[in-house]
Amino acid sequence: MRQDIARGFFTSDLSVNEFLLVKEAGFEPLGLVLGSSIYHIGFQQAAWNQNMEMRVLTQAMYHARELAMTRMEEEADQLGADGIVGVRLTIGRYDWGADMAEFIAVGTAVRHAGGELQRAPSGRPFTSDLSGQDFSTLLRAGYRPVGLVMGNCVYHVARQGMMQSMRNIGRNVEMTNFTQALYDARELAMSRMQSEAESVQAEGLVGVRLNQASHGWGSHVIEFMAIATAVIATKADHTIERPALVLPLTG
């Protein structure tokens, strides 16, 4: 891919609009970079009537994503990129085994056309899951991304006892054990994401997403993953451009 870059050829999963806006913001796409990790996810038993974090599963899901992200960053570093935009994290399962999954990180490596160093404070290429449009808007407003940060929590939600289930028949009543379990799990994921942001010296987070999935563990074991782009200011004046009216020409 370095030979392709030397002759001015690039690959990208950016849309046409994203590509043009990234170029307008002063960045050149270099190539599509990928990181992958096929990971065996361990086993952990939980009591049926207990709310608890499944720490073995939490660690496995986080470490596998981190391996994929790091390998994607290494590819971008080898291309001389300043960062990666449009990062996507996906999980794929195959027939090799129910306890195995492939974690994939993919994005478009970019480099500042003017030669300005735009890397993260650690010296590594920055990562961001912002679209090309959001990336361009962020730069024009006087901010830049420093890293894609995440936090996760795999949590076992206790089952309701038979007597309690019978008492709730026909009644409107809050299921406090379920409410508290989901609240605690989300809070753990969010706090870990914020800790990652502090470690990269970010001023704040944009585009926060909170995803949940069971990944085949069953209805009472859920993973919450919080993910966002950490940003820092590049200038004191954050002038926001006034929106313009756009009329589509399609029918």
SULTADA-V54858 format. One record per backbone hydrogen bond with DSSP energy under -1.0 kcal/mol. NH is the residue of the N-H (numbers start at 1). CO is the residue of the C=O. E is the energy in kcal/mol with one decimal. If there is no record, write none. Layout:
NH,CO,E + NH,CO,E
//
This chain:
5,1,-2.3 + 6,2,-2.0 + 7,3,-1.1 + 8,5,-1.6 + 9,4,-3.0 + 19,15,-2.9 + 20,16,-2.3 + 21,17,-2.2 + 22,18,-2.6 + 23,19,-2.1 + 24,20,-2.3 + 25,21,-1.8 + 26,23,-1.7 + 27,22,-2.1 + 28,111,-3.3 + 30,109,-3.4 + 31,109,-1.0 + 33,107,-2.7 + 35,105,-2.8 + 37,103,-1.9 + 39,101,-2.9 + 41,99,-3.3 + 50,47,-1.6 + 52,156,-1.7 + 54,154,-3.3 + 55,53,-1.3 + 58,54,-2.7 + 59,55,-2.6 + 60,56,-1.8 + 61,57,-2.6 + 62,58,-2.2 + 63,59,-2.8 + 64,60,-2.3 + 65,61,-1.5 + 66,62,-2.5 + 67,63,-2.3 + 68,64,-1.9 + 69,65,-2.7 + 70,66,-2.6 + 71,67,-2.1 + 72,68,-1.9 + 73,69,-2.4 + 74,70,-2.1 + 75,71,-1.8 + 76,72,-2.0 + 77,73,-2.6 + 78,74,-2.1 + 79,75,-1.0 + 80,77,-1.4 + 81,76,-2.4 + 82,110,-2.3 + 83,110,-1.9 + 84,126,-2.2 + 85,108,-2.5 + 86,130,-1.2 + 87,128,-2.6 + 88,106,-2.5 + 90,104,-2.3 + 92,102,-2.9 + 100,97,-1.3 + 101,39,-1.9 + 102,92,-3.3 + 103,37,-3.0 + 104,90,-2.5 + 105,35,-2.8 + 106,88,-1.9 + 107,33,-2.0 + 108,85,-2.4 + 109,31,-3.0 + 110,83,-2.8 + 111,28,-2.0 + 113,26,-3.2 + 115,112,-1.3 + 120,124,-2.4 + 123,120,-2.5 + 126,82,-2.1 + 128,84,-1.2 + 135,131,-2.7 + 136,132,-2.2 + 137,133,-2.3 + 138,134,-2.5 + 139,135,-1.9 + 140,136,-2.1 + 141,137,-1.5 + 142,139,-1.5 + 143,138,-2.0 + 144,232,-2.3 + 146,230,-2.9 + 147,230,-1.2 + 149,228,-2.4 + 151,226,-2.3 + 153,224,-1.9 + 155,222,-3.1 + 156,52,-3.4 + 157,220,-3.2 + 159,48,-3.2 + 165,161,-2.2 + 166,162,-2.1 + 167,163,-2.0 + 168,164,-1.3 + 171,168,-2.2 + 176,174,-1.4 + 179,175,-2.6 + 180,176,-2.7 + 181,177,-1.7 + 182,178,-2.4 + 183,179,-2.2 + 184,180,-2.6 + 185,181,-2.2 + 186,182,-2.2 + 187,183,-2.3 + 188,184,-2.2 + 189,185,-2.0 + 190,186,-2.7 + 191,187,-2.6 + 192,188,-2.0 + 193,189,-1.9 + 194,190,-2.3 + 195,191,-1.9 + 196,192,-1.8 + 197,193,-1.9 + 198,194,-2.0 + 199,195,-1.6 + 200,196,-1.0 + 201,198,-1.4 + 202,197,-2.2 + 203,231,-2.9 + 204,231,-1.2 + 206,229,-2.3 + 209,227,-2.6 + 211,225,-2.9 + 213,223,-1.8 + 217,214,-2.2 + 221,218,-1.3 + 222,155,-2.4 + 223,213,-3.3 + 224,153,-2.7 + 225,211,-2.8 + 226,151,-3.2 + 227,209,-2.3 + 228,149,-2.2 + 229,206,-2.3 + 230,147,-3.1 + 231,204,-2.3 + 232,144,-2.2 + 234,142,-2.9 + 235,142,-1.1
//
